[in-house]
């Protein structure tokens, strides 16, 4: 019986050593996954920033186009006034 108990102790010690080794291996894997997680988080944040910038681009372009259209309309009006003034001046010069 003592021999069986001693063998059981040896077996248990081997099991404990195996479990400690597994824990060390898992801890190493966990460190690697934490590094990967941090890299992916940084990549995600960069992509999200680009997305937010690009998401608003059509609205910004639309506003810019509208402002450009307004400016062109004002320039057309100014040009028409200049043409009329020029024609009036030419009529009075004749």
BELRA-V602399 format. One record per pair of residues at least 12 apart in sequence whose ideal C-beta (glycine too) atoms are under 8 Angstrom apart, sorted by the first residue. I is the first residue (numbers start at 1). J is the second residue. D is the distance in whole Angstrom. If there is no record, write none. Layout:
BEGIN
i/j/d
I/J/D
I/J/D
END
This chain:
BEGIN
none
END
